[in-house]
Amino acid sequence: MHEMAVTESILRITLDHAGRAKASRVSAITIKLGQLSSLVDDSIRFYWDLIAADTIAEKAELYFERVPARALCLDCNTEFALPKDSFVCPNCRSERFRIIAGDEMSVESIEVET
């Protein structure tokens, strides 16, 4: 049910921006999702069809851009792609790191017709 709340937020953001642009229709939305987020594209699409009905965003296409997980080693300052099977720095083997990309969720762009 987490996707429902996220989808409601996406719709709220979309309608707010479309209103400020005096849009007559929202045609497309690009959503940036980090690899580590637990959000499922198909679930967001499903909820979108339900909650966007009867709004200017009803028929908008949803595009998803996945952001790979990246980490920064806190011991040697190496930035690295976070593999799915190992949570250690490939340079110094430290297990102390900070996620720097891959856990985000944002509305990247909204295409409207005026």
NUMARGU-125990 format. One record per residue: residue number from 1; x, y negated, z of N, C-alpha, C, CB in turn. Coordinates in steps of 0.2 Angstrom, whole numbers, plus 5000, padded with zeros to 4 digits. Glycine has a CB too. Layout:
% NUMARGU-125990
- NUM,X,Y,Z,X,Y,Z,X,Y,Z,X,Y,Z .
...
//
This chain:
% NUMARGU-125990
- 1,5004,5006,5000,5000,5000,5000,5004,4994,5000,4995,5000,5006 .
- 2,5011,4994,5001,5015,4989,5001,5015,4985,4994,5023,4991,5002 .
- 3,5014,4989,4989,5014,4985,4982,5008,4981,4981,5014,4991,4977 .
- 4,5002,4982,4985,4997,4978,4985,4998,4971,4987,4991,4981,4989 .
- 5,5001,4971,4993,5003,4964,4996,5008,4960,4991,5006,4965,5003 .
- 6,5013,4964,4989,5018,4961,4984,5014,4958,4978,5023,4966,4982 .
- 7,5010,4962,4975,5006,4960,4969,5002,4954,4970,5002,4966,4967 .
- 8,4999,4954,4976,4995,4948,4978,4999,4942,4978,4991,4949,4985 .
- 9,5005,4942,4981,5010,4937,4981,5012,4935,4974,5016,4939,4985 .
- 10,5013,4940,4970,5015,4938,4963,5009,4934,4959,5016,4945,4959 .
- 11,5003,4936,4961,4997,4933,4958,4997,4926,4960,4991,4937,4959 .
- 12,4998,4925,4967,4997,4918,4970,5002,4914,4967,4998,4919,4978 .
- 13,5008,4916,4966,5014,4912,4963,5012,4910,4956,5021,4916,4964 .
- 14,5010,4915,4952,5008,4914,4945,5003,4909,4944,5006,4921,4942 .
- 15,4997,4910,4948,4992,4905,4947,4994,4898,4950,4986,4908,4951 .
- 16,4998,4898,4955,5000,4891,4957,5004,4888,4951,5004,4892,4963 .
- 17,5009,4891,4949,5013,4888,4943,5009,4887,4937,5019,4893,4942 .
- 18,5004,4891,4935,5000,4890,4929,4996,4884,4930,4996,4897,4928 .
- 19,4993,4883,4936,4989,4878,4938,4993,4871,4937,4986,4878,4945 .
- 20,4999,4871,4940,5003,4865,4939,5005,4863,4932,5009,4866,4943 .
- 21,5005,4869,4928,5007,4868,4920,5000,4866,4916,5010,4874,4918 .
- 22,4995,4866,4920,4988,4866,4916,4987,4871,4911,4987,4859,4913 .
- 23,4989,4877,4912,4989,4883,4908,4981,4885,4907,4993,4888,4910 .
- 24,4980,4887,4901,4974,4890,4900,4974,4898,4900,4971,4888,4893 .
- 25,4980,4901,4900,4981,4908,4900,4988,4909,4902,4979,4911,4893 .
- 26,4989,4915,4906,4996,4917,4907,4997,4923,4903,4997,4919,4915 .
- 27,5002,4923,4899,5003,4929,4894,5008,4934,4896,5005,4926,4887 .
- 28,5013,4932,4900,5018,4937,4902,5021,4934,4909,5023,4938,4897 .
- 29,5024,4939,4913,5027,4938,4919,5033,4943,4919,5022,4939,4925 .
- 30,5039,4940,4921,5045,4944,4922,5046,4945,4929,5051,4942,4918 .
- 31,5047,4951,4932,5048,4952,4939,5054,4955,4940,5042,4956,4942 .
- 32,5059,4952,4944,5065,4955,4946,5065,4959,4952,5071,4949,4947 .
- 33,5067,4966,4951,5066,4970,4957,5073,4974,4958,5061,4976,4956 .
- 34,5076,4973,4964,5082,4977,4965,5081,4984,4966,5085,4974,4972 .
- 35,5087,4987,4964,5087,4995,4964,5085,4998,4971,5094,4997,4962 .
- 36,5087,4994,4976,5086,4997,4983,5079,4995,4985,5091,4994,4987 .
- 37,5075,4991,4982,5068,4990,4984,5064,4996,4983,5065,4984,4980 .
- 38,5059,4997,4987,5055,5003,4987,5049,5002,4983,5052,5004,4994 .
- 39,5049,4996,4979,5043,4995,4975,5043,4999,4968,5043,4987,4973 .
- 40,5037,5001,4966,5036,5005,4960,5032,5001,4955,5032,5012,4962 .
- 41,5035,5000,4949,5033,4997,4944,5025,4998,4942,5037,4997,4937 .
- 42,5024,5005,4941,5017,5007,4940,5012,5005,4945,5017,5015,4938 .
- 43,5014,5005,4951,5009,5003,4956,5008,4996,4956,5012,5005,4963 .
- 44,5013,4992,4955,5012,4985,4954,5007,4984,4948,5018,4981,4953 .
- 45,5008,4987,4942,5004,4986,4937,4997,4988,4938,5006,4991,4931 .
- 46,4996,4994,4942,4989,4996,4944,4985,4991,4948,4990,5003,4948 .
- 47,4989,4988,4953,4986,4983,4957,4985,4977,4954,4990,4982,4964 .
- 48,4989,4975,4949,4988,4969,4945,4982,4969,4941,4994,4968,4940 .
- 49,4980,4975,4938,4974,4975,4934,4968,4974,4938,4974,4982,4931 .
- 50,4968,4976,4945,4963,4975,4949,4962,4968,4952,4964,4980,4955 .
- 51,4968,4965,4954,4967,4959,4957,4967,4953,4952,4972,4958,4962 .
- 52,4970,4954,4946,4971,4948,4942,4964,4948,4937,4977,4949,4937 .
- 53,4960,4952,4938,4954,4952,4934,4950,4946,4935,4949,4958,4936 .
- 54,4947,4943,4930,4943,4937,4930,4947,4931,4932,4938,4937,4936 .
- 55,4954,4931,4931,4958,4925,4932,4962,4924,4925,4964,4926,4938 .
- 56,4965,4918,4925,4969,4916,4918,4975,4921,4917,4971,4909,4918 .
- 57,4976,4925,4922,4982,4930,4922,4980,4937,4920,4986,4930,4928 .
- 58,4973,4938,4919,4970,4944,4918,4974,4949,4913,4963,4944,4916 .
- 59,4976,4946,4908,4979,4951,4902,4986,4950,4902,4975,4949,4896 .
- 60,4989,4947,4907,4996,4945,4906,5000,4952,4906,4999,4941,4912 .
- 61,5006,4952,4902,5010,4958,4902,5015,4957,4908,5014,4958,4895 .
- 62,5016,4962,4911,5021,4962,4916,5028,4966,4914,5018,4966,4923 .
- 63,5033,4962,4915,5040,4965,4913,5044,4966,4919,5043,4961,4908 .
- 64,5047,4971,4920,5051,4972,4926,5059,4972,4924,5049,4979,4929 .
- 65,5063,4969,4928,5070,4968,4927,5073,4971,4933,5073,4961,4925 .
- 66,5076,4977,4932,5079,4980,4938,5087,4977,4939,5080,4988,4937 .
- 67,5088,4976,4946,5095,4973,4947,5098,4979,4951,5094,4967,4952 .
- 68,5104,4981,4948,5108,4986,4951,5111,4984,4958,5114,4988,4947 .
- 69,5111,4989,4963,5114,4988,4969,5121,4986,4969,5112,4994,4974 .
- 70,5123,4981,4973,5130,4979,4973,5132,4978,4981,5132,4973,4969 .
- 71,5138,4979,4983,5140,4978,4990,5147,4974,4990,5140,4985,4993 .
- 72,5148,4972,4996,5154,4968,4997,5157,4971,5003,5153,4960,4998 .
- 73,5163,4974,5002,5167,4977,5008,5169,4972,5013,5173,4981,5006 .
- 74,5167,4973,5019,5169,4968,5025,5176,4969,5027,5164,4969,5030 .
- 75,5179,4974,5025,5186,4975,5027,5191,4973,5022,5187,4983,5028 .
- 76,5190,4974,5015,5195,4972,5010,5192,4967,5005,5197,4979,5007 .
- 77,5186,4965,5006,5183,4960,5002,5182,4963,4995,5187,4954,5002 .
- 78,5182,4969,4993,5180,4972,4987,5173,4972,4985,5183,4979,4986 .
- 79,5171,4969,4979,5164,4970,4977,5163,4976,4973,5162,4963,4973 .
- 80,5158,4980,4974,5157,4986,4970,5150,4988,4969,5161,4992,4974 .
- 81,5149,4992,4964,5142,4995,4963,5141,5000,4968,5142,4998,4956 .
- 82,5135,5000,4971,5134,5004,4977,5131,5011,4974,5128,5001,4982 .
- 83,5135,5016,4974,5132,5023,4971,5127,5026,4975,5138,5028,4970 .
- 84,5123,5030,4972,5117,5033,4976,5120,5038,4981,5112,5036,4971 .
- 85,5126,5041,4980,5128,5047,4984,5133,5045,4989,5130,5052,4979 .
- 86,5136,5039,4989,5141,5037,4993,5141,5030,4995,5148,5038,4989 .
- 87,5141,5029,5002,5141,5023,5005,5148,5020,5008,5135,5022,5010 .
- 88,5153,5021,5004,5160,5019,5006,5163,5015,5001,5164,5025,5008 .
- 89,5167,5010,5003,5171,5006,4998,5175,5010,4994,5175,5000,5002 .
- 90,5175,5010,4987,5179,5014,4983,5187,5012,4983,5177,5013,4976 .
- 91,5188,5006,4986,5195,5003,4987,5198,5006,4993,5195,4996,4986 .
- 92,5195,5005,4999,5198,5006,5005,5195,5012,5010,5199,5000,5010 .
- 93,5189,5014,5007,5185,5019,5010,5182,5017,5016,5190,5025,5012 .
- 94,5181,5011,5017,5177,5008,5023,5170,5009,5022,5179,5001,5024 .
- 95,5167,5010,5028,5159,5011,5028,5156,5004,5030,5157,5017,5032 .
- 96,5160,4999,5031,5157,4992,5033,5157,4988,5026,5162,4989,5038 .
- 97,5150,4987,5025,5149,4983,5019,5143,4979,5020,5149,4987,5012 .
- 98,5142,4974,5015,5135,4970,5015,5132,4971,5008,5137,4963,5017 .
- 99,5126,4972,5008,5122,4972,5001,5122,4965,4999,5115,4975,5002 .
- 100,5125,4964,4993,5124,4957,4990,5120,4957,4984,5131,4955,4988 .
- 101,5117,4962,4981,5112,4962,4976,5109,4969,4976,5116,4961,4969 .
- 102,5103,4969,4974,5099,4975,4973,5093,4976,4978,5104,4981,4974 .
- 103,5092,4972,4982,5087,4972,4987,5082,4967,4986,5089,4972,4994 .
- 104,5082,4963,4981,5078,4957,4980,5071,4959,4976,5082,4952,4976 .
- 105,5067,4954,4976,5061,4954,4973,5059,4947,4971,5055,4958,4976 .
- 106,5058,4945,4965,5056,4938,4963,5053,4938,4957,5063,4934,4963 .
- 107,5049,4933,4956,5046,4931,4950,5051,4927,4946,5039,4927,4950 .
- 108,5053,4930,4940,5059,4927,4937,5056,4922,4932,5063,4933,4933 .
- 109,5051,4924,4928,5048,4919,4923,5041,4920,4922,5052,4920,4917 .
- 110,5037,4915,4920,5030,4915,4919,5029,4912,4912,5026,4912,4925 .
- 111,5026,4915,4908,5024,4912,4901,5017,4911,4901,5026,4917,4895 .
- 112,5016,4905,4899,5009,4902,4899,5007,4899,4892,5008,4897,4905 .
- 113,5000,4899,4891,4998,4895,4885,4994,4889,4888,4993,4899,4881 .
- 114,4995,4883,4885,4991,4877,4887,4986,4875,4882,4996,4872,4889 .
//
